[in-house]
């Protein structure tokens, strides 16, 4: 999809309808648009990108509630904060809430390193201590959002252990 098409499909608020989940009545989501901007090497100062990132900031601050179906198997509020913060981080948008979210997840990941290895059982424990018991399962430790949010934030030893884990697991 060309920039011109993306511009025409963009809503006045900067979004593209649903953020994360596809519906049969739309060919694009806000997240797909952000991914396209990234692949086209458009930065945060490009007008269409800036407008979308302003939308994401409003979503992060809960000024806008995305129209997506709220999943019940995970803590959707934690997932949204992670997702929005990751996209703002990818586009290098400085934001106090993003920084705060990074620090919380940094702590969870770093406490999940045991004997210089990432320990999934410890991650699940730290996740529940930090985010509570809401949701049937934890947000995946190998999530694209988590990896994107923590770029250059972990200590060297944690980064090495987490990287090794991600290389074995892959990114979802």
Biotite code that builds the C-alpha atoms (Angstrom):
import biotite.structure as struc

atoms = struc.array([
    struc.Atom([0.000, 0.000, 0.000], chain_id="A", res_id=1, res_name="UNK", atom_name="CA", element="C"),
    struc.Atom([1.407, 3.380, -1.027], chain_id="A", res_id=2, res_name="UNK", atom_name="CA", element="C"),
    struc.Atom([1.715, 6.391, 1.255], chain_id="A", res_id=3, res_name="UNK", atom_name="CA", element="C"),
    struc.Atom([-1.051, 8.121, -0.684], chain_id="A", res_id=4, res_name="UNK", atom_name="CA", element="C"),
    struc.Atom([-3.422, 5.206, 0.010], chain_id="A", res_id=5, res_name="UNK", atom_name="CA", element="C"),
    struc.Atom([-2.443, 5.153, 3.670], chain_id="A", res_id=6, res_name="UNK", atom_name="CA", element="C"),
    struc.Atom([-3.124, 8.883, 3.886], chain_id="A", res_id=7, res_name="UNK", atom_name="CA", element="C"),
    struc.Atom([-6.593, 8.426, 2.378], chain_id="A", res_id=8, res_name="UNK", atom_name="CA", element="C"),
    struc.Atom([-7.433, 5.562, 4.745], chain_id="A", res_id=9, res_name="UNK", atom_name="CA", element="C"),
    struc.Atom([-6.231, 7.360, 7.887], chain_id="A", res_id=10, res_name="UNK", atom_name="CA", element="C"),
    struc.Atom([-9.014, 8.511, 10.188], chain_id="A", res_id=11, res_name="UNK", atom_name="CA", element="C"),
    struc.Atom([-9.095, 12.137, 11.392], chain_id="A", res_id=12, res_name="UNK", atom_name="CA", element="C"),
    struc.Atom([-7.855, 10.950, 14.829], chain_id="A", res_id=13, res_name="UNK", atom_name="CA", element="C"),
    struc.Atom([-4.716, 9.420, 13.244], chain_id="A", res_id=14, res_name="UNK", atom_name="CA", element="C"),
    struc.Atom([-5.767, 5.779, 13.580], chain_id="A", res_id=15, res_name="UNK", atom_name="CA", element="C"),
    struc.Atom([-7.039, 3.274, 11.046], chain_id="A", res_id=16, res_name="UNK", atom_name="CA", element="C"),
    struc.Atom([-9.989, 1.747, 12.850], chain_id="A", res_id=17, res_name="UNK", atom_name="CA", element="C"),
    struc.Atom([-8.917, -1.306, 14.758], chain_id="A", res_id=18, res_name="UNK", atom_name="CA", element="C"),
    struc.Atom([-5.456, -1.147, 16.225], chain_id="A", res_id=19, res_name="UNK", atom_name="CA", element="C"),
    struc.Atom([-4.268, -4.735, 16.521], chain_id="A", res_id=20, res_name="UNK", atom_name="CA", element="C"),
    struc.Atom([-6.929, -7.141, 15.326], chain_id="A", res_id=21, res_name="UNK", atom_name="CA", element="C"),
    struc.Atom([-8.216, -7.412, 11.788], chain_id="A", res_id=22, res_name="UNK", atom_name="CA", element="C"),
    struc.Atom([-11.860, -7.360, 10.840], chain_id="A", res_id=23, res_name="UNK", atom_name="CA", element="C"),
    struc.Atom([-13.456, -8.406, 7.585], chain_id="A", res_id=24, res_name="UNK", atom_name="CA", element="C"),
    struc.Atom([-14.479, -4.842, 6.721], chain_id="A", res_id=25, res_name="UNK", atom_name="CA", element="C"),
    struc.Atom([-10.986, -3.339, 6.699], chain_id="A", res_id=26, res_name="UNK", atom_name="CA", element="C"),
    struc.Atom([-7.762, -3.972, 4.824], chain_id="A", res_id=27, res_name="UNK", atom_name="CA", element="C"),
    struc.Atom([-5.605, -2.126, 7.331], chain_id="A", res_id=28, res_name="UNK", atom_name="CA", element="C"),
    struc.Atom([-5.181, -1.647, 11.061], chain_id="A", res_id=29, res_name="UNK", atom_name="CA", element="C"),
    struc.Atom([-3.264, 1.088, 12.827], chain_id="A", res_id=30, res_name="UNK", atom_name="CA", element="C"),
    struc.Atom([-0.576, -1.441, 13.680], chain_id="A", res_id=31, res_name="UNK", atom_name="CA", element="C"),
    struc.Atom([-0.248, -2.554, 10.051], chain_id="A", res_id=32, res_name="UNK", atom_name="CA", element="C"),
    struc.Atom([0.094, 1.081, 9.025], chain_id="A", res_id=33, res_name="UNK", atom_name="CA", element="C"),
    struc.Atom([2.835, 1.612, 11.632], chain_id="A", res_id=34, res_name="UNK", atom_name="CA", element="C"),
    struc.Atom([4.646, -1.464, 10.336], chain_id="A", res_id=35, res_name="UNK", atom_name="CA", element="C"),
    struc.Atom([4.424, -0.130, 6.782], chain_id="A", res_id=36, res_name="UNK", atom_name="CA", element="C"),
    struc.Atom([5.793, 3.230, 7.903], chain_id="A", res_id=37, res_name="UNK", atom_name="CA", element="C"),
    struc.Atom([8.694, 1.389, 9.511], chain_id="A", res_id=38, res_name="UNK", atom_name="CA", element="C"),
    struc.Atom([9.406, -0.672, 6.383], chain_id="A", res_id=39, res_name="UNK", atom_name="CA", element="C"),
    struc.Atom([9.251, 2.495, 4.273], chain_id="A", res_id=40, res_name="UNK", atom_name="CA", element="C"),
    struc.Atom([11.850, 4.069, 6.623], chain_id="A", res_id=41, res_name="UNK", atom_name="CA", element="C"),
    struc.Atom([9.511, 6.916, 7.509], chain_id="A", res_id=42, res_name="UNK", atom_name="CA", element="C"),
    struc.Atom([10.401, 8.517, 10.811], chain_id="A", res_id=43, res_name="UNK", atom_name="CA", element="C"),
    struc.Atom([8.273, 10.123, 13.498], chain_id="A", res_id=44, res_name="UNK", atom_name="CA", element="C"),
    struc.Atom([8.556, 13.540, 11.845], chain_id="A", res_id=45, res_name="UNK", atom_name="CA", element="C"),
    struc.Atom([6.852, 12.446, 8.624], chain_id="A", res_id=46, res_name="UNK", atom_name="CA", element="C"),
    struc.Atom([3.329, 13.969, 8.880], chain_id="A", res_id=47, res_name="UNK", atom_name="CA", element="C"),
    struc.Atom([1.253, 10.787, 8.448], chain_id="A", res_id=48, res_name="UNK", atom_name="CA", element="C"),
    struc.Atom([3.496, 8.943, 10.913], chain_id="A", res_id=49, res_name="UNK", atom_name="CA", element="C"),
    struc.Atom([3.399, 11.780, 13.422], chain_id="A", res_id=50, res_name="UNK", atom_name="CA", element="C"),
    struc.Atom([-0.398, 11.830, 13.261], chain_id="A", res_id=51, res_name="UNK", atom_name="CA", element="C"),
    struc.Atom([-0.538, 8.072, 13.922], chain_id="A", res_id=52, res_name="UNK", atom_name="CA", element="C"),
    struc.Atom([1.944, 8.321, 16.781], chain_id="A", res_id=53, res_name="UNK", atom_name="CA", element="C"),
    struc.Atom([-0.118, 11.079, 18.385], chain_id="A", res_id=54, res_name="UNK", atom_name="CA", element="C"),
    struc.Atom([-3.049, 8.655, 18.178], chain_id="A", res_id=55, res_name="UNK", atom_name="CA", element="C"),
    struc.Atom([-0.952, 5.919, 19.833], chain_id="A", res_id=56, res_name="UNK", atom_name="CA", element="C"),
    struc.Atom([-0.007, 8.309, 22.654], chain_id="A", res_id=57, res_name="UNK", atom_name="CA", element="C"),
    struc.Atom([-3.692, 9.043, 23.232], chain_id="A", res_id=58, res_name="UNK", atom_name="CA", element="C"),
    struc.Atom([-4.373, 5.295, 23.311], chain_id="A", res_id=59, res_name="UNK", atom_name="CA", element="C"),
    struc.Atom([-1.560, 4.778, 25.817], chain_id="A", res_id=60, res_name="UNK", atom_name="CA", element="C"),
    struc.Atom([-3.010, 7.509, 28.029], chain_id="A", res_id=61, res_name="UNK", atom_name="CA", element="C"),
    struc.Atom([-6.507, 5.985, 27.636], chain_id="A", res_id=62, res_name="UNK", atom_name="CA", element="C"),
    struc.Atom([-7.803, 9.192, 26.058], chain_id="A", res_id=63, res_name="UNK", atom_name="CA", element="C"),
    struc.Atom([-8.883, 6.935, 23.174], chain_id="A", res_id=64, res_name="UNK", atom_name="CA", element="C"),
    struc.Atom([-10.107, 3.375, 23.645], chain_id="A", res_id=65, res_name="UNK", atom_name="CA", element="C"),
    struc.Atom([-9.276, 1.197, 20.647], chain_id="A", res_id=66, res_name="UNK", atom_name="CA", element="C"),
    struc.Atom([-12.220, -0.581, 19.010], chain_id="A", res_id=67, res_name="UNK", atom_name="CA", element="C"),
    struc.Atom([-10.524, -3.990, 19.101], chain_id="A", res_id=68, res_name="UNK", atom_name="CA", element="C"),
    struc.Atom([-12.074, -6.997, 20.801], chain_id="A", res_id=69, res_name="UNK", atom_name="CA", element="C"),
    struc.Atom([-10.619, -7.275, 24.290], chain_id="A", res_id=70, res_name="UNK", atom_name="CA", element="C"),
    struc.Atom([-9.008, -10.663, 24.730], chain_id="A", res_id=71, res_name="UNK", atom_name="CA", element="C"),
    struc.Atom([-9.749, -12.462, 27.982], chain_id="A", res_id=72, res_name="UNK", atom_name="CA", element="C"),
    struc.Atom([-6.925, -15.006, 28.113], chain_id="A", res_id=73, res_name="UNK", atom_name="CA", element="C"),
    struc.Atom([-4.383, -12.278, 28.896], chain_id="A", res_id=74, res_name="UNK", atom_name="CA", element="C"),
    struc.Atom([-4.503, -9.112, 30.944], chain_id="A", res_id=75, res_name="UNK", atom_name="CA", element="C"),
    struc.Atom([-5.662, -6.865, 28.093], chain_id="A", res_id=76, res_name="UNK", atom_name="CA", element="C"),
    struc.Atom([-4.843, -3.620, 29.924], chain_id="A", res_id=77, res_name="UNK", atom_name="CA", element="C"),
    struc.Atom([-1.226, -4.716, 30.416], chain_id="A", res_id=78, res_name="UNK", atom_name="CA", element="C"),
    struc.Atom([-1.081, -5.913, 26.801], chain_id="A", res_id=79, res_name="UNK", atom_name="CA", element="C"),
    struc.Atom([-2.347, -2.574, 25.458], chain_id="A", res_id=80, res_name="UNK", atom_name="CA", element="C"),
    struc.Atom([0.178, -0.620, 27.512], chain_id="A", res_id=81, res_name="UNK", atom_name="CA", element="C"),
    struc.Atom([2.960, -2.898, 26.286], chain_id="A", res_id=82, res_name="UNK", atom_name="CA", element="C"),
    struc.Atom([1.807, -2.710, 22.654], chain_id="A", res_id=83, res_name="UNK", atom_name="CA", element="C"),
    struc.Atom([1.406, 1.084, 22.558], chain_id="A", res_id=84, res_name="UNK", atom_name="CA", element="C"),
    struc.Atom([4.675, 1.659, 24.429], chain_id="A", res_id=85, res_name="UNK", atom_name="CA", element="C"),
    struc.Atom([6.544, -0.676, 22.088], chain_id="A", res_id=86, res_name="UNK", atom_name="CA", element="C"),
    struc.Atom([5.356, 1.178, 18.985], chain_id="A", res_id=87, res_name="UNK", atom_name="CA", element="C"),
    struc.Atom([6.247, 4.548, 20.478], chain_id="A", res_id=88, res_name="UNK", atom_name="CA", element="C"),
    struc.Atom([9.663, 3.159, 21.419], chain_id="A", res_id=89, res_name="UNK", atom_name="CA", element="C"),
    struc.Atom([10.222, 1.759, 17.910], chain_id="A", res_id=90, res_name="UNK", atom_name="CA", element="C"),
    struc.Atom([9.659, 5.237, 16.487], chain_id="A", res_id=91, res_name="UNK", atom_name="CA", element="C"),
    struc.Atom([11.810, 6.762, 19.250], chain_id="A", res_id=92, res_name="UNK", atom_name="CA", element="C"),
    struc.Atom([9.043, 8.880, 20.738], chain_id="A", res_id=93, res_name="UNK", atom_name="CA", element="C"),
    struc.Atom([10.110, 10.123, 24.149], chain_id="A", res_id=94, res_name="UNK", atom_name="CA", element="C"),
    struc.Atom([7.302, 9.658, 26.619], chain_id="A", res_id=95, res_name="UNK", atom_name="CA", element="C"),
    struc.Atom([7.264, 9.300, 30.407], chain_id="A", res_id=96, res_name="UNK", atom_name="CA", element="C"),
    struc.Atom([4.673, 6.512, 30.310], chain_id="A", res_id=97, res_name="UNK", atom_name="CA", element="C"),
    struc.Atom([6.802, 4.550, 27.809], chain_id="A", res_id=98, res_name="UNK", atom_name="CA", element="C"),
    struc.Atom([9.825, 4.958, 30.071], chain_id="A", res_id=99, res_name="UNK", atom_name="CA", element="C"),
    struc.Atom([7.812, 3.814, 33.070], chain_id="A", res_id=100, res_name="UNK", atom_name="CA", element="C"),
    struc.Atom([6.515, 0.779, 31.154], chain_id="A", res_id=101, res_name="UNK", atom_name="CA", element="C"),
    struc.Atom([10.067, -0.070, 30.081], chain_id="A", res_id=102, res_name="UNK", atom_name="CA", element="C"),
    struc.Atom([11.295, 0.019, 33.658], chain_id="A", res_id=103, res_name="UNK", atom_name="CA", element="C"),
    struc.Atom([8.516, -2.295, 34.881], chain_id="A", res_id=104, res_name="UNK", atom_name="CA", element="C"),
    struc.Atom([9.189, -4.862, 32.136], chain_id="A", res_id=105, res_name="UNK", atom_name="CA", element="C"),
    struc.Atom([12.970, -4.495, 32.557], chain_id="A", res_id=106, res_name="UNK", atom_name="CA", element="C"),
    struc.Atom([12.537, -5.456, 36.194], chain_id="A", res_id=107, res_name="UNK", atom_name="CA", element="C"),
    struc.Atom([10.378, -8.484, 35.303], chain_id="A", res_id=108, res_name="UNK", atom_name="CA", element="C"),
    struc.Atom([12.889, -9.747, 32.729], chain_id="A", res_id=109, res_name="UNK", atom_name="CA", element="C"),
    struc.Atom([15.973, -9.092, 34.855], chain_id="A", res_id=110, res_name="UNK", atom_name="CA", element="C"),
    struc.Atom([14.438, -10.890, 37.838], chain_id="A", res_id=111, res_name="UNK", atom_name="CA", element="C"),
    struc.Atom([13.746, -13.830, 35.510], chain_id="A", res_id=112, res_name="UNK", atom_name="CA", element="C"),
    struc.Atom([17.457, -14.400, 34.881], chain_id="A", res_id=113, res_name="UNK", atom_name="CA", element="C"),
    struc.Atom([18.808, -17.201, 37.054], chain_id="A", res_id=114, res_name="UNK", atom_name="CA", element="C"),
    struc.Atom([22.389, -18.433, 36.750], chain_id="A", res_id=115, res_name="UNK", atom_name="CA", element="C"),
    struc.Atom([22.819, -16.269, 33.629], chain_id="A", res_id=116, res_name="UNK", atom_name="CA", element="C"),
    struc.Atom([19.875, -17.935, 31.885], chain_id="A", res_id=117, res_name="UNK", atom_name="CA", element="C"),
    struc.Atom([16.372, -16.720, 31.257], chain_id="A", res_id=118, res_name="UNK", atom_name="CA", element="C"),
    struc.Atom([14.034, -18.877, 33.344], chain_id="A", res_id=119, res_name="UNK", atom_name="CA", element="C"),
    struc.Atom([10.459, -19.117, 32.053], chain_id="A", res_id=120, res_name="UNK", atom_name="CA", element="C"),
    struc.Atom([9.082, -20.331, 35.395], chain_id="A", res_id=121, res_name="UNK", atom_name="CA", element="C"),
    struc.Atom([10.619, -17.351, 37.141], chain_id="A", res_id=122, res_name="UNK", atom_name="CA", element="C"),
    struc.Atom([9.226, -15.077, 34.415], chain_id="A", res_id=123, res_name="UNK", atom_name="CA", element="C"),
    struc.Atom([5.716, -16.369, 35.042], chain_id="A", res_id=124, res_name="UNK", atom_name="CA", element="C"),
    struc.Atom([6.180, -15.823, 38.760], chain_id="A", res_id=125, res_name="UNK", atom_name="CA", element="C"),
    struc.Atom([7.548, -12.289, 38.312], chain_id="A", res_id=126, res_name="UNK", atom_name="CA", element="C"),
    struc.Atom([4.814, -11.481, 35.800], chain_id="A", res_id=127, res_name="UNK", atom_name="CA", element="C"),
    struc.Atom([2.095, -12.478, 38.306], chain_id="A", res_id=128, res_name="UNK", atom_name="CA", element="C"),
    struc.Atom([3.799, -10.569, 41.136], chain_id="A", res_id=129, res_name="UNK", atom_name="CA", element="C"),
    struc.Atom([3.978, -7.460, 38.958], chain_id="A", res_id=130, res_name="UNK", atom_name="CA", element="C"),
    struc.Atom([0.699, -7.595, 37.019], chain_id="A", res_id=131, res_name="UNK", atom_name="CA", element="C"),
    struc.Atom([-1.545, -9.752, 39.173], chain_id="A", res_id=132, res_name="UNK", atom_name="CA", element="C"),
    struc.Atom([-3.632, -12.786, 38.358], chain_id="A", res_id=133, res_name="UNK", atom_name="CA", element="C"),
    struc.Atom([-5.935, -11.206, 35.774], chain_id="A", res_id=134, res_name="UNK", atom_name="CA", element="C"),
    struc.Atom([-5.919, -13.317, 32.601], chain_id="A", res_id=135, res_name="UNK", atom_name="CA", element="C"),
    struc.Atom([-5.528, -17.042, 32.174], chain_id="A", res_id=136, res_name="UNK", atom_name="CA", element="C"),
    struc.Atom([-1.964, -16.802, 30.924], chain_id="A", res_id=137, res_name="UNK", atom_name="CA", element="C"),
    struc.Atom([0.952, -14.435, 30.931], chain_id="A", res_id=138, res_name="UNK", atom_name="CA", element="C"),
    struc.Atom([1.924, -12.262, 27.986], chain_id="A", res_id=139, res_name="UNK", atom_name="CA", element="C"),
    struc.Atom([4.568, -14.235, 26.116], chain_id="A", res_id=140, res_name="UNK", atom_name="CA", element="C"),
    struc.Atom([8.117, -13.572, 27.199], chain_id="A", res_id=141, res_name="UNK", atom_name="CA", element="C"),
    struc.Atom([9.111, -13.779, 23.515], chain_id="A", res_id=142, res_name="UNK", atom_name="CA", element="C"),
    struc.Atom([6.604, -11.146, 22.377], chain_id="A", res_id=143, res_name="UNK", atom_name="CA", element="C"),
    struc.Atom([7.603, -8.759, 19.581], chain_id="A", res_id=144, res_name="UNK", atom_name="CA", element="C"),
    struc.Atom([6.324, -5.939, 21.782], chain_id="A", res_id=145, res_name="UNK", atom_name="CA", element="C"),
    struc.Atom([8.426, -6.924, 24.763], chain_id="A", res_id=146, res_name="UNK", atom_name="CA", element="C"),
    struc.Atom([11.575, -7.358, 22.706], chain_id="A", res_id=147, res_name="UNK", atom_name="CA", element="C"),
    struc.Atom([10.937, -4.015, 20.950], chain_id="A", res_id=148, res_name="UNK", atom_name="CA", element="C"),
    struc.Atom([10.265, -2.210, 24.209], chain_id="A", res_id=149, res_name="UNK", atom_name="CA", element="C"),
    struc.Atom([13.440, -3.428, 25.921], chain_id="A", res_id=150, res_name="UNK", atom_name="CA", element="C"),
    struc.Atom([15.945, -2.697, 23.156], chain_id="A", res_id=151, res_name="UNK", atom_name="CA", element="C"),
    struc.Atom([19.076, -1.388, 24.891], chain_id="A", res_id=152, res_name="UNK", atom_name="CA", element="C"),
    struc.Atom([17.391, -1.267, 28.317], chain_id="A", res_id=153, res_name="UNK", atom_name="CA", element="C"),
    struc.Atom([18.596, -4.485, 29.994], chain_id="A", res_id=154, res_name="UNK", atom_name="CA", element="C"),
    struc.Atom([21.859, -4.916, 31.858], chain_id="A", res_id=155, res_name="UNK", atom_name="CA", element="C"),
    struc.Atom([24.556, -6.623, 29.779], chain_id="A", res_id=156, res_name="UNK", atom_name="CA", element="C"),
    struc.Atom([24.197, -9.986, 31.533], chain_id="A", res_id=157, res_name="UNK", atom_name="CA", element="C"),
    struc.Atom([20.391, -9.900, 31.308], chain_id="A", res_id=158, res_name="UNK", atom_name="CA", element="C"),
    struc.Atom([20.569, -8.831, 27.658], chain_id="A", res_id=159, res_name="UNK", atom_name="CA", element="C"),
    struc.Atom([22.830, -11.782, 26.846], chain_id="A", res_id=160, res_name="UNK", atom_name="CA", element="C"),
    struc.Atom([20.626, -14.296, 28.672], chain_id="A", res_id=161, res_name="UNK", atom_name="CA", element="C"),
    struc.Atom([17.407, -12.903, 27.205], chain_id="A", res_id=162, res_name="UNK", atom_name="CA", element="C"),
    struc.Atom([18.914, -12.757, 23.698], chain_id="A", res_id=163, res_name="UNK", atom_name="CA", element="C"),
    struc.Atom([19.944, -16.396, 23.963], chain_id="A", res_id=164, res_name="UNK", atom_name="CA", element="C"),
    struc.Atom([16.420, -17.316, 25.044], chain_id="A", res_id=165, res_name="UNK", atom_name="CA", element="C"),
    struc.Atom([14.877, -15.317, 22.187], chain_id="A", res_id=166, res_name="UNK", atom_name="CA", element="C"),
    struc.Atom([17.228, -16.951, 19.677], chain_id="A", res_id=167, res_name="UNK", atom_name="CA", element="C"),
    struc.Atom([16.067, -20.372, 20.885], chain_id="A", res_id=168, res_name="UNK", atom_name="CA", element="C"),
    struc.Atom([12.343, -19.473, 21.128], chain_id="A", res_id=169, res_name="UNK", atom_name="CA", element="C"),
    struc.Atom([11.922, -17.027, 18.296], chain_id="A", res_id=170, res_name="UNK", atom_name="CA", element="C"),
    struc.Atom([9.769, -13.910, 18.452], chain_id="A", res_id=171, res_name="UNK", atom_name="CA", element="C"),
    struc.Atom([6.006, -14.002, 18.302], chain_id="A", res_id=172, res_name="UNK", atom_name="CA", element="C"),
])
